[in-house]
Amino acid sequence: MGLLRNYMDAVLTATLSPFTSPRSSSATTPTKGKKQELCSPQPIPEPTPTPVSSTVIRSPPQRLSDFKVMETLAPALFGEVLLCLDTKTGRQFAVKRVDLRCARAQVTIGKQIRVVESLQQERAVHRRLVAAQTTNLLLLEEEIQCGGNLYLVFPFCSGGDLFDVVRHSPLNGRLPEATARRFLRDVVTGLLCMKQNGLAHRDISLENILLDSEGVCHVCDFGLAARHGKLLAPGRVGKAWYMAPEVFAVKEAYDPLQADLWSLGVLLAIMLAGAPLVEKPTCDDRQFRVLVHGGGVRKLRRVFPRKLSDMAWNLMEKLLNIDPCKRPTLEQVAEHPFLSSDYHHHTNYTTCFSR
């Protein structure tokens, strides 16, 4: 787990793009026989209002007086995340304080590093998804603007993020296969909901998956999300461990849905191995060379538990295919025997670590 610990210091380091316009853009699944259209970067438009009761509430500044700050949970690119108690209802919330000046300039607070993440994108995505019927996406409930800050109010996930769950696993930083299966099933469900609403995530990682008190996973952080339906211009987004080779290479336009599938394979591998497969998806990395040219993920068997099912190996092999077009779709992943097999439902993830 040494690599995981070292990585914590770099979690909030922005991924810089060598291109002049680093905003998220649209994507497409390649269609055989049709000319692919390259989409220039543009923000996700606000969705057409629909007659549903679930909306993001926009509250006046005085609403802040209802919140009592309990502690600071984590730093954020444009501010910080606070654990707050709503003194009127007794509910706990994770409140992200955003410095609007930094967010508009897309530079981090403090170090002033230019980043790809877009607050405008994230808010538009939440409005698009807020009416979706799913328990596997962490969605915005309320916005409060006061002075130069915007406060984004989210449900509090008391189970922490999946990164810490893996890091503190009693099994030497690994998750039992049954636990990894359960968590991955939740993540796939959330990503399917995004896909059905026209979106790809583009920043799948352990850090961007939160667990509630029941141990249910919720995908979060949509600042890099993009519409699918057109190819994306080259540009590195996300974290190097999880980045698909075609994204890291910055040579050609790519399909963000296919890139998400590689990231999903890395996510599963880290849960099972307790360490990253590669530092970066390039042939400069020895393990990456083994992965794509030396016989596939099974050749990295030494980093995995001795007893791993053929279904787990098979799914990782399919997801970690160097050819994006040969990776399965999210729907096919959901139907894969590794995820579709029967499993025992645990009420709390802390009970999932029995061998």
C-alpha positions in Angstrom: 0.0 0.0 0.0 3.0 2.3 -0.1 2.1 3.5 -3.6 -1.4 4.2 -2.5 -0.2 6.3 0.5 2.2 8.2 -1.7 -0.6 8.9 -4.2 -2.7 10.6 -1.6 -0.5 13.7 -1.8 -1.1 13.9 -5.5 -4.9 13.3 -5.5 -5.7 17.0 -5.8 -3.0 17.8 -8.3 -4.7 19.0 -11.5 -4.2 17.2 -14.8 -2.9 19.8 -17.2 -3.7 19.8 -20.9 -1.2 20.8 -23.5 -4.0 22.2 -25.6 -5.1 25.8 -25.5 -8.8 25.0 -24.6 -8.9 22.5 -21.8 -12.6 22.5 -21.2 -14.6 19.3 -21.3 -16.2 18.5 -24.6 -18.5 16.1 -26.4 -17.8 12.5 -27.3 -19.0 9.8 -29.6 -19.0 6.1 -30.0 -17.5 5.4 -33.4 -20.0 4.2 -36.0 -18.6 1.9 -38.7 -18.9 3.4 -42.1 -19.6 6.9 -41.0 -17.3 9.8 -40.8 -16.5 10.7 -37.2 -17.2 14.2 -36.1 -14.6 15.8 -33.9 -16.3 18.0 -31.3 -14.7 21.3 -30.2 -14.7 21.9 -26.5 -17.9 23.4 -25.2 -19.9 23.5 -21.9 -22.7 21.1 -21.3 -25.9 23.0 -21.9 -28.6 23.3 -19.3 -31.2 20.6 -19.8 -34.7 21.4 -20.9 -36.8 21.8 -17.7 -38.9 18.8 -17.0 -42.0 18.5 -14.8 -40.4 16.7 -12.0 -40.3 17.5 -8.3 -36.6 16.8 -7.8 -34.6 19.9 -8.5 -31.5 21.6 -7.2 -32.7 24.1 -4.7 -31.3 27.6 -5.0 -31.4 29.1 -1.5 -30.8 32.7 -0.3 -27.6 33.6 1.5 -29.3 33.6 4.9 -29.8 29.9 4.6 -26.2 29.5 5.6 -27.1 30.4 9.2 -28.9 27.1 9.4 -25.6 25.2 9.0 -23.2 24.5 11.8 -19.7 23.5 10.6 -18.6 20.3 12.3 -15.2 19.8 10.6 -13.3 20.2 7.4 -13.5 17.0 5.5 -11.0 17.7 2.7 -9.4 20.4 0.5 -10.9 20.9 -2.9 -9.6 22.4 -6.2 -11.5 25.7 -5.7 -12.0 25.6 -1.9 -12.8 23.0 0.7 -15.4 20.4 1.7 -17.0 20.9 5.1 -19.1 18.5 7.2 -22.1 20.6 8.3 -25.1 20.0 10.5 -28.5 21.4 9.4 -29.7 22.7 12.7 -33.3 22.8 11.5 -33.5 19.2 10.3 -30.7 17.5 12.1 -29.3 16.1 8.8 -25.6 16.1 8.1 -24.4 17.4 4.7 -21.1 17.6 2.9 -20.9 21.3 1.8 -18.4 22.2 -0.9 -17.3 25.8 -0.6 -16.2 27.2 -3.9 -14.2 30.3 -4.5 -16.0 31.7 -7.5 -13.0 33.8 -8.7 -10.8 30.6 -8.8 -13.6 28.5 -10.4 -14.3 31.0 -13.2 -10.6 31.2 -14.0 -10.2 27.4 -13.6 -7.2 27.8 -11.3 -6.7 26.0 -8.0 -7.1 27.9 -4.8 -3.7 28.6 -3.2 -1.2 27.3 -5.8 -3.1 28.9 -8.7 -2.6 25.9 -11.0 -4.7 25.9 -14.1 -7.0 22.9 -14.2 -9.4 21.2 -16.6 -12.2 20.8 -14.1 -15.2 23.1 -14.7 -17.7 24.3 -12.1 -20.1 25.2 -14.9 -19.8 21.7 -16.3 -20.4 20.1 -12.9 -23.5 22.2 -12.1 -25.0 21.5 -15.5 -24.4 17.7 -15.1 -26.1 17.7 -11.7 -29.2 19.5 -13.1 -29.3 16.9 -15.9 -29.1 14.0 -13.5 -31.0 15.2 -10.5 -34.3 13.7 -11.7 -32.6 10.3 -12.5 -33.9 7.4 -10.4 -30.7 5.9 -9.0 -29.0 5.3 -5.7 -25.5 5.2 -7.1 -24.8 8.9 -8.0 -24.0 11.6 -5.4 -26.2 14.4 -6.6 -26.4 18.1 -5.6 -29.3 19.0 -3.4 -28.9 22.7 -2.8 -26.9 25.8 -3.9 -26.2 28.9 -1.8 -24.3 31.9 -3.1 -22.9 34.3 -0.6 -20.4 37.0 -1.6 -17.6 35.5 -3.6 -18.4 31.9 -2.6 -20.8 29.3 -3.8 -21.8 26.6 -1.4 -22.8 23.2 -2.9 -24.8 21.1 -0.5 -24.5 17.3 -0.9 -25.8 14.3 1.2 -23.0 13.3 3.6 -21.6 9.8 2.9 -20.3 8.7 6.3 -18.5 5.6 4.9 -15.8 7.8 3.3 -14.3 7.2 -0.1 -13.4 3.9 -1.7 -9.7 5.0 -1.7 -9.6 4.9 2.1 -11.7 1.7 2.3 -9.1 0.0 0.2 -6.2 1.6 2.0 -7.4 0.5 5.4 -8.6 -3.0 4.4 -7.4 -5.5 7.0 -6.4 -7.8 4.1 -3.2 -6.1 3.4 -4.9 -3.3 1.4 -6.9 -5.6 -0.8 -10.6 -6.2 -0.9 -12.2 -9.7 -1.0 -13.5 -10.5 -4.4 -17.1 -10.6 -3.2 -16.7 -7.1 -1.8 -15.0 -5.7 -5.0 -17.9 -7.3 -7.0 -20.5 -5.5 -4.9 -18.7 -2.2 -5.1 -18.1 -2.5 -8.8 -21.8 -3.3 -9.4 -22.8 -0.1 -7.7 -20.3 1.9 -9.8 -21.5 0.4 -13.0 -25.1 1.1 -12.1 -24.2 4.8 -11.5 -22.2 5.0 -14.8 -25.1 3.4 -16.7 -27.4 6.1 -15.4 -25.0 8.8 -16.6 -24.8 7.1 -20.0 -28.5 6.9 -20.3 -28.6 10.6 -19.6 -26.0 11.3 -22.4 -22.9 11.6 -20.2 -19.5 10.0 -19.7 -17.7 10.5 -16.4 -14.0 10.8 -17.5 -12.5 10.8 -14.0 -13.4 7.4 -12.5 -11.2 6.6 -9.5 -11.3 5.3 -6.0 -11.4 8.9 -4.7 -14.5 9.7 -6.7 -16.6 6.9 -5.2 -18.2 7.5 -1.8 -19.9 5.0 0.5 -22.9 5.8 2.7 -23.7 4.3 6.1 -25.1 1.2 4.4 -22.0 0.6 2.3 -23.7 1.6 -1.0 -21.3 3.2 -3.5 -22.1 6.6 -5.0 -20.2 8.0 -8.0 -19.3 11.7 -7.5 -17.3 14.6 -8.9 -18.7 15.4 -12.4 -16.4 18.3 -13.2 -14.8 16.5 -16.1 -18.0 14.8 -17.4 -18.8 15.2 -21.1 -21.6 14.4 -23.4 -21.3 11.3 -25.5 -22.3 11.1 -29.2 -19.2 12.8 -30.7 -15.5 12.2 -30.4 -13.4 14.3 -28.0 -10.4 16.3 -29.1 -7.1 14.9 -27.6 -6.3 16.1 -24.1 -5.3 14.4 -20.8 -8.0 14.4 -18.2 -8.3 12.4 -15.0 -5.6 10.7 -13.0 -2.7 8.9 -14.6 -3.2 5.6 -12.8 -6.7 5.3 -14.3 -6.2 7.1 -17.6 -6.9 5.1 -20.8 -3.8 4.8 -23.1 -5.6 6.6 -25.9 -6.3 9.6 -23.6 -2.8 9.7 -22.2 -1.2 9.5 -25.7 -2.9 12.8 -26.7 -2.6 11.8 -30.4 -6.1 11.2 -31.6 -9.7 11.9 -30.8 -11.2 9.4 -28.5 -14.5 8.1 -27.2 -14.9 8.9 -23.5 -17.3 6.0 -22.9 -14.6 3.6 -24.0 -12.0 5.5 -22.0 -14.3 5.1 -18.9 -14.3 1.3 -19.4 -10.5 1.2 -19.1 -10.7 3.2 -15.9 -13.3 0.8 -14.6 -10.9 -2.1 -15.3 -8.1 -0.3 -13.4 -10.6 0.4 -10.5 -11.4 -3.3 -10.2 -7.7 -4.3 -10.4 -6.7 -1.9 -7.6 -9.5 -3.1 -5.4 -8.3 -6.7 -5.9 -4.5 -6.0 -5.8 -4.3 -3.2 -3.3 -1.9 -1.3 -5.6 -2.0 0.4 -9.0 -1.3 -1.8 -12.0 0.7 1.0 -13.8 2.0 4.4 -12.9 1.1 5.7 -16.3 -0.3 4.0 -19.4 2.7 4.3 -21.7 5.4 1.9 -22.8 7.9 3.8 -20.6 6.1 1.9 -17.8 7.4 -1.7 -17.4 4.1 -3.0 -16.1 2.2 -1.4 -18.8 4.4 -3.1 -21.4 3.6 -6.4 -19.8 -0.1 -5.6 -19.7 -0.4 -4.7 -23.4 2.4 -6.6 -25.0 3.5 -9.3 -22.6 0.4 -11.4 -22.2 -2.2 -9.3 -20.5 -3.3 -8.7 -16.9 -2.8 -12.4 -15.9 1.0 -11.9 -16.4 0.8 -9.5 -13.5 -0.6 -12.2 -11.3 2.0 -11.7 -8.6 0.3 -8.4 -7.5 -3.1 -10.2 -7.1 -4.3 -12.7 -4.4 -3.5 -16.3 -5.2 -7.2 -17.2 -5.4 -9.0 -15.1 -7.9 -11.9 -16.4 -10.0 -11.7 -16.8 -13.7 -14.7 -14.5 -14.0 -12.6 -11.7 -12.3 -9.7 -12.3 -14.6 -11.9 -12.4 -17.7 -13.6 -9.1 -16.9 -10.3 -7.3 -16.2 -8.9 -8.7 -19.5 -11.9 -7.3 -21.4 -11.8 -3.9 -19.8 -8.0 -3.5 -20.0 -7.9 -4.0 -23.8 -5.4 -1.7 -25.5 -7.9 -1.4 -28.4 -10.8 0.8 -27.2 -13.2 -0.7 -29.8 -12.7 -4.2 -28.3 -13.7 -3.2 -24.8 -17.2 -4.2 -23.7 -20.0 -1.7 -23.4 -21.3 -0.7 -19.9 -24.3 -2.8 -20.6 -22.2 -5.8 -21.4 -20.1 -5.2 -18.2 -23.4 -5.2 -16.2 -24.3 -8.6 -17.7 -20.8 -10.1 -17.3 -20.9 -13.2 -15.0 -18.5 -11.6 -12.5 -21.2 -9.0 -11.8 -24.4 -10.9 -12.6 -23.6 -13.9 -10.4 -25.6 -14.3 -7.2 -24.1 -12.6 -4.2 -25.0 -12.1 -0.5 -26.1 -8.5 0.3 -24.3 -7.0 3.2 -26.0 -4.3 5.2 -22.7 -2.6 6.1 -19.4 -2.7 4.2 -17.4 -3.3 7.4 -18.8 -6.9 7.4 -17.5 -7.5 3.9 -13.9 -8.3 4.8 -14.3 -11.9 5.9 -12.3 -14.3 3.8 
